[in-house]
Amino acid sequence: MKDGKNIRCNQKIFVAENSILPDPSTNDNYAIRLASRNGHADIVKYLLSQERVDPSALDNYAVRYASWKGHVEVVKLLLADSRVDPGADYSFAIRVASADGHVEVVKLLLADSRVDPGDLCNQAIRDASRKMHVEVVKLLLGDSRVDPGDWDNEAIRDASEEGHEELVKLLLADYRVDPGADYNYAIRKACRNGHIEVVKLLLAHNWVHPGDLFNEAIRDAFQNGHVEVVKLLLADPRVDPKALNY
């Protein structure tokens, strides 16, 4: 009891019938920003009901960080508020959600027309590919605004270098992807790292030349002891076996 007014505590938020509480929008709406970042959906819901609270404060910090942390229910609540712009900061929300593999959050954001999944040279799919988030890549490939061949085909270059067979298959199925980009970087790095299944996939593609950069692929595979990869390359007429004598 305080000043005769009944106050009850509910998950660190004081709710009072007579509005004796501090302004919940203080410190640039710190309350909803912190609750969103930490995934407290019930608190976010309560704060959204308060007229003084602005969920778009600090360039839509709340939805950006809720997306980054993968808090699906919080993201849903925030997207339902017309003041929130999930496309803020070059669609930061979907870029970080994709990079961290938050599939359900990515789905929610893709359904919002204010979000551009192709922002910043298609960073979303590039980062998702680099971190091997297959389901996220599938979602992004289904959006016409996404170009998986952007940034000199970084997506397939990274997937090949890391040896992610399923992801390489996905990307090769898209006509916008050039697996021979950057002097056949994809097959050169796949061979260097001994990713034989990825090498097989790349060798079957017409745009790939395994002899690029003075047959670097077979030289690196040989130097790193990847015997089966070397055998595969020697069976390809575009590869010069004399390169092993360099």
TARABEL-V640937 format. One record per residue. N is the residue number from 0. RES is the residue in one small letter. PHI is phi in radians with two decimals (none if undefined). D_CENTER is the distance of its C-alpha to the mean C-alpha in whole Angstrom. Layout:
<<N | RES | PHI | D_CENTER> <N | RES | PHI | D_CENTER>>
This chain:
<<0 | m | none | 49> <1 | k | -2.57 | 49> <2 | d | 0.93 | 52> <3 | g | 1.27 | 52> <4 | k | -1.94 | 49> <5 | n | -1.42 | 47> <6 | i | -2.16 | 44> <7 | r | -2.16 | 41> <8 | c | -1.77 | 38> <9 | n | -2.32 | 35> <10 | q | 0.86 | 32> <11 | k | 1.26 | 33> <12 | i | -1.95 | 34> <13 | f | -1.57 | 37> <14 | v | -1.93 | 38> <15 | a | -2.26 | 42> <16 | e | -1.18 | 44> <17 | n | -1.82 | 45> <18 | s | 0.90 | 42> <19 | i | -1.68 | 43> <20 | l | -1.35 | 40> <21 | p | -1.11 | 38> <22 | d | -1.17 | 36> <23 | p | -1.24 | 33> <24 | s | -1.76 | 31> <25 | t | -1.10 | 32> <26 | n | 0.94 | 30> <27 | d | 0.95 | 28> <28 | n | 1.00 | 27> <29 | y | -0.99 | 27> <30 | a | -1.02 | 27> <31 | i | -1.31 | 25> <32 | r | -1.16 | 22> <33 | l | -1.20 | 23> <34 | a | -1.09 | 23> <35 | s | -1.19 | 20> <36 | r | -1.09 | 18> <37 | n | -1.61 | 20> <38 | g | 1.37 | 19> <39 | h | -1.55 | 23> <40 | a | -1.06 | 23> <41 | d | -1.16 | 27> <42 | i | -1.22 | 27> <43 | v | -1.05 | 25> <44 | k | -1.04 | 27> <45 | y | -1.10 | 30> <46 | l | -1.13 | 29> <47 | l | -1.13 | 28> <48 | s | -1.44 | 31> <49 | q | -1.63 | 33> <50 | e | -1.02 | 34> <51 | r | -1.35 | 33> <52 | v | -1.46 | 30> <53 | d | -1.98 | 27> <54 | p | -1.25 | 24> <55 | s | -1.73 | 23> <56 | a | -0.98 | 24> <57 | l | 0.92 | 23> <58 | d | 0.94 | 20> <59 | n | 1.06 | 19> <60 | y | -0.92 | 18> <61 | a | -0.99 | 18> <62 | v | -1.28 | 16> <63 | r | -1.12 | 13> <64 | y | -1.43 | 14> <65 | a | -1.13 | 14> <66 | s | -1.19 | 11> <67 | w | -1.05 | 10> <68 | k | -1.50 | 12> <69 | g | 1.36 | 12> <70 | h | -1.50 | 15> <71 | v | -1.01 | 15> <72 | e | -1.13 | 19> <73 | v | -1.18 | 19> <74 | v | -1.05 | 16> <75 | k | -1.00 | 19> <76 | l | -1.06 | 22> <77 | l | -1.20 | 20> <78 | l | -1.14 | 19> <79 | a | -1.36 | 23> <80 | d | -1.72 | 24> <81 | s | -1.12 | 25> <82 | r | -1.39 | 25> <83 | v | -1.52 | 21> <84 | d | -2.03 | 19> <85 | p | -1.27 | 15> <86 | g | -1.68 | 15> <87 | a | -1.07 | 16> <88 | d | 0.95 | 15> <89 | y | 0.93 | 14> <90 | s | 0.95 | 12> <91 | f | -0.90 | 10> <92 | a | -0.97 | 10> <93 | i | -1.32 | 7> <94 | r | -1.13 | 5> <95 | v | -1.36 | 6> <96 | a | -1.14 | 6> <97 | s | -1.19 | 2> <98 | a | -1.07 | 3> <99 | d | -1.73 | 6> <100 | g | 1.29 | 6> <101 | h | -1.50 | 8> <102 | v | -0.98 | 9> <103 | e | -1.14 | 12> <104 | v | -1.18 | 11> <105 | v | -1.05 | 9> <106 | k | -1.02 | 12> <107 | l | -1.05 | 14> <108 | l | -1.23 | 12> <109 | l | -1.11 | 12> <110 | a | -1.40 | 16> <111 | d | -1.78 | 17> <112 | s | -1.15 | 18> <113 | r | -1.39 | 18> <114 | v | -1.63 | 14> <115 | d | -1.99 | 13> <116 | p | -1.22 | 10> <117 | g | -1.74 | 11> <118 | d | -1.05 | 12> <119 | l | 0.89 | 12> <120 | c | 0.96 | 13> <121 | n | 1.00 | 10> <122 | q | -1.05 | 7> <123 | a | -1.00 | 4> <124 | i | -1.31 | 6> <125 | r | -1.15 | 7> <126 | d | -1.23 | 5> <127 | a | -1.11 | 4> <128 | s | -1.21 | 7> <129 | r | -1.07 | 9> <130 | k | -1.69 | 8> <131 | m | 1.12 | 9> <132 | h | -1.60 | 7> <133 | v | -1.03 | 10> <134 | e | -1.11 | 10> <135 | v | -1.17 | 7> <136 | v | -1.05 | 8> <137 | k | -1.02 | 11> <138 | l | -1.07 | 11> <139 | l | -1.17 | 9> <140 | l | -1.12 | 12> <141 | g | -1.41 | 14> <142 | d | -1.84 | 14> <143 | s | -1.14 | 16> <144 | r | -1.41 | 15> <145 | v | -1.66 | 12> <146 | d | -2.03 | 14> <147 | p | -1.24 | 12> <148 | g | -1.70 | 15> <149 | d | -1.16 | 14> <150 | w | 0.98 | 15> <151 | d | 0.95 | 18> <152 | n | 1.04 | 15> <153 | e | -1.03 | 13> <154 | a | -1.01 | 11> <155 | i | -1.32 | 14> <156 | r | -1.11 | 16> <157 | d | -1.21 | 13> <158 | a | -1.09 | 13> <159 | s | -1.21 | 17> <160 | e | -1.09 | 18> <161 | e | -1.51 | 16> <162 | g | 1.37 | 18> <163 | h | -1.60 | 16> <164 | e | -1.02 | 18> <165 | e | -1.09 | 17> <166 | l | -1.20 | 14> <167 | v | -1.08 | 16> <168 | k | -1.02 | 18> <169 | l | -1.01 | 16> <170 | l | -1.23 | 15> <171 | l | -1.13 | 19> <172 | a | -1.33 | 20> <173 | d | -1.74 | 18> <174 | y | -1.12 | 21> <175 | r | -1.41 | 19> <176 | v | -1.56 | 18> <177 | d | -1.96 | 20> <178 | p | -1.24 | 20> <179 | g | -1.70 | 23> <180 | a | -1.07 | 22> <181 | d | 0.95 | 23> <182 | y | 0.94 | 26> <183 | n | 1.00 | 24> <184 | y | -0.93 | 22> <185 | a | -0.98 | 20> <186 | i | -1.31 | 23> <187 | r | -1.08 | 25> <188 | k | -1.32 | 22> <189 | a | -1.12 | 22> <190 | c | -1.21 | 26> <191 | r | -1.02 | 26> <192 | n | -1.64 | 24> <193 | g | 1.31 | 26> <194 | h | -1.51 | 23> <195 | i | -1.10 | 26> <196 | e | -1.17 | 24> <197 | v | -1.19 | 22> <198 | v | -1.04 | 25> <199 | k | -1.03 | 27> <200 | l | -1.08 | 24> <201 | l | -1.22 | 24> <202 | l | -1.10 | 28> <203 | a | -1.42 | 28> <204 | h | -1.68 | 26> <205 | n | -1.12 | 29> <206 | w | -1.53 | 27> <207 | v | -1.68 | 26> <208 | h | -2.14 | 29> <209 | p | -1.24 | 30> <210 | g | -1.74 | 32> <211 | d | -1.11 | 31> <212 | l | 0.89 | 31> <213 | f | 0.96 | 34> <214 | n | 1.06 | 33> <215 | e | -1.03 | 31> <216 | a | -0.98 | 29> <217 | i | -1.26 | 32> <218 | r | -1.14 | 33> <219 | d | -1.20 | 30> <220 | a | -1.09 | 30> <221 | f | -1.14 | 34> <222 | q | -1.11 | 34> <223 | n | -1.67 | 31> <224 | g | 1.33 | 33> <225 | h | -1.60 | 31> <226 | v | -1.04 | 34> <227 | e | -1.14 | 33> <228 | v | -1.18 | 31> <229 | v | -1.05 | 34> <230 | k | -1.05 | 36> <231 | l | -1.03 | 33> <232 | l | -1.18 | 33> <233 | l | -1.13 | 37> <234 | a | -1.41 | 37> <235 | d | -1.74 | 35> <236 | p | -1.11 | 38> <237 | r | -1.41 | 36> <238 | v | -1.67 | 36> <239 | d | -1.64 | 39> <240 | p | -1.10 | 40> <241 | k | -1.17 | 42> <242 | a | -1.07 | 39> <243 | l | -1.22 | 39> <244 | n | -1.65 | 42> <245 | y | -1.16 | 41>>
